[in-house]
């Protein structure tokens, strides 16, 4: 996980997970609509997942 992805996850979470698949983008986008903090947390968790 690069520093640029982390910064992107903080400022615009859906754009940070664009390489992780359509489902991840939709989930992070919906959580970002609910609130900025849940979107950022979800993006960081998805980016930190070693399986993908």
Biotite code that builds the C-alpha atoms (Angstrom):
import biotite.structure as struc

atoms = struc.array([
    struc.Atom([0.000, 0.000, 0.000], chain_id="A", res_id=1, res_name="UNK", atom_name="CA", element="C"),
    struc.Atom([1.632, 3.194, -1.163], chain_id="A", res_id=2, res_name="UNK", atom_name="CA", element="C"),
    struc.Atom([1.400, 6.585, 0.464], chain_id="A", res_id=3, res_name="UNK", atom_name="CA", element="C"),
    struc.Atom([-0.471, 7.898, -2.593], chain_id="A", res_id=4, res_name="UNK", atom_name="CA", element="C"),
    struc.Atom([-3.206, 5.298, -2.193], chain_id="A", res_id=5, res_name="UNK", atom_name="CA", element="C"),
    struc.Atom([-3.551, 6.190, 1.489], chain_id="A", res_id=6, res_name="UNK", atom_name="CA", element="C"),
    struc.Atom([-3.854, 9.888, 0.696], chain_id="A", res_id=7, res_name="UNK", atom_name="CA", element="C"),
    struc.Atom([-6.348, 9.126, -2.048], chain_id="A", res_id=8, res_name="UNK", atom_name="CA", element="C"),
    struc.Atom([-8.321, 6.948, 0.383], chain_id="A", res_id=9, res_name="UNK", atom_name="CA", element="C"),
    struc.Atom([-8.491, 9.845, 2.818], chain_id="A", res_id=10, res_name="UNK", atom_name="CA", element="C"),
    struc.Atom([-9.571, 12.491, 0.300], chain_id="A", res_id=11, res_name="UNK", atom_name="CA", element="C"),
    struc.Atom([-11.685, 10.445, -2.149], chain_id="A", res_id=12, res_name="UNK", atom_name="CA", element="C"),
    struc.Atom([-12.178, 6.851, -0.960], chain_id="A", res_id=13, res_name="UNK", atom_name="CA", element="C"),
    struc.Atom([-13.923, 5.326, -4.023], chain_id="A", res_id=14, res_name="UNK", atom_name="CA", element="C"),
    struc.Atom([-11.096, 6.389, -6.322], chain_id="A", res_id=15, res_name="UNK", atom_name="CA", element="C"),
    struc.Atom([-8.522, 4.696, -4.090], chain_id="A", res_id=16, res_name="UNK", atom_name="CA", element="C"),
    struc.Atom([-10.072, 1.242, -4.488], chain_id="A", res_id=17, res_name="UNK", atom_name="CA", element="C"),
    struc.Atom([-10.629, 1.461, -8.241], chain_id="A", res_id=18, res_name="UNK", atom_name="CA", element="C"),
    struc.Atom([-8.195, -1.388, -8.896], chain_id="A", res_id=19, res_name="UNK", atom_name="CA", element="C"),
    struc.Atom([-9.857, -3.756, -6.428], chain_id="A", res_id=20, res_name="UNK", atom_name="CA", element="C"),
    struc.Atom([-13.010, -4.490, -8.401], chain_id="A", res_id=21, res_name="UNK", atom_name="CA", element="C"),
    struc.Atom([-16.488, -3.142, -8.999], chain_id="A", res_id=22, res_name="UNK", atom_name="CA", element="C"),
    struc.Atom([-17.951, -4.466, -5.746], chain_id="A", res_id=23, res_name="UNK", atom_name="CA", element="C"),
    struc.Atom([-15.358, -2.673, -3.656], chain_id="A", res_id=24, res_name="UNK", atom_name="CA", element="C"),
    struc.Atom([-15.993, 0.588, -5.472], chain_id="A", res_id=25, res_name="UNK", atom_name="CA", element="C"),
    struc.Atom([-19.745, 0.335, -4.908], chain_id="A", res_id=26, res_name="UNK", atom_name="CA", element="C"),
    struc.Atom([-19.399, -0.531, -1.225], chain_id="A", res_id=27, res_name="UNK", atom_name="CA", element="C"),
    struc.Atom([-16.956, 2.283, -0.547], chain_id="A", res_id=28, res_name="UNK", atom_name="CA", element="C"),
    struc.Atom([-19.056, 4.725, -2.559], chain_id="A", res_id=29, res_name="UNK", atom_name="CA", element="C"),
    struc.Atom([-22.217, 3.884, -0.600], chain_id="A", res_id=30, res_name="UNK", atom_name="CA", element="C"),
    struc.Atom([-20.382, 4.143, 2.713], chain_id="A", res_id=31, res_name="UNK", atom_name="CA", element="C"),
    struc.Atom([-18.926, 7.485, 1.634], chain_id="A", res_id=32, res_name="UNK", atom_name="CA", element="C"),
    struc.Atom([-22.436, 8.716, 0.872], chain_id="A", res_id=33, res_name="UNK", atom_name="CA", element="C"),
    struc.Atom([-23.484, 7.701, 4.394], chain_id="A", res_id=34, res_name="UNK", atom_name="CA", element="C"),
    struc.Atom([-20.552, 9.554, 5.869], chain_id="A", res_id=35, res_name="UNK", atom_name="CA", element="C"),
    struc.Atom([-16.988, 10.383, 5.047], chain_id="A", res_id=36, res_name="UNK", atom_name="CA", element="C"),
    struc.Atom([-15.417, 8.438, 7.933], chain_id="A", res_id=37, res_name="UNK", atom_name="CA", element="C"),
    struc.Atom([-17.024, 5.044, 7.121], chain_id="A", res_id=38, res_name="UNK", atom_name="CA", element="C"),
    struc.Atom([-15.905, 5.407, 3.508], chain_id="A", res_id=39, res_name="UNK", atom_name="CA", element="C"),
    struc.Atom([-12.335, 6.164, 4.512], chain_id="A", res_id=40, res_name="UNK", atom_name="CA", element="C"),
    struc.Atom([-12.237, 3.247, 6.959], chain_id="A", res_id=41, res_name="UNK", atom_name="CA", element="C"),
    struc.Atom([-13.642, 0.830, 4.369], chain_id="A", res_id=42, res_name="UNK", atom_name="CA", element="C"),
    struc.Atom([-11.172, 2.022, 1.731], chain_id="A", res_id=43, res_name="UNK", atom_name="CA", element="C"),
    struc.Atom([-8.218, 1.594, 4.081], chain_id="A", res_id=44, res_name="UNK", atom_name="CA", element="C"),
    struc.Atom([-9.399, -1.883, 5.101], chain_id="A", res_id=45, res_name="UNK", atom_name="CA", element="C"),
    struc.Atom([-9.802, -2.930, 1.462], chain_id="A", res_id=46, res_name="UNK", atom_name="CA", element="C"),
    struc.Atom([-6.407, -1.517, 0.531], chain_id="A", res_id=47, res_name="UNK", atom_name="CA", element="C"),
    struc.Atom([-4.767, -3.230, 3.493], chain_id="A", res_id=48, res_name="UNK", atom_name="CA", element="C"),
    struc.Atom([-6.256, -6.647, 2.665], chain_id="A", res_id=49, res_name="UNK", atom_name="CA", element="C"),
    struc.Atom([-3.351, -8.937, 1.673], chain_id="A", res_id=50, res_name="UNK", atom_name="CA", element="C"),
    struc.Atom([-5.593, -11.359, -0.262], chain_id="A", res_id=51, res_name="UNK", atom_name="CA", element="C"),
    struc.Atom([-6.179, -8.961, -3.148], chain_id="A", res_id=52, res_name="UNK", atom_name="CA", element="C"),
])
